[in-house]
């Protein structure tokens, strides 16, 4: 476990320690993904999984819209009077 020196003020300090400046905060680097086998860029497109989820959500919404439509038709034709 490192400990602080007893007479820390007597120790030699470099220019970085003397200035006590904070490092410049830079934005994160956003680099494109590169295929390690070919060296070409991988385009920023949705993954196959995301494409399948989107297609299924469209299919599901269409299915339930059809169910509601069929329910209304059934209730209109089989209404008890």
Buried (B, 14 or more C-beta within 10 A) or exposed (E): EEEEEEEEEEEEEEEEEEEEEEEEEEEEEEEEEEEEEEEEEEEEEEEEEEEEEEEEEEEEEEEEEEEEEEEEEEEEEEEEE
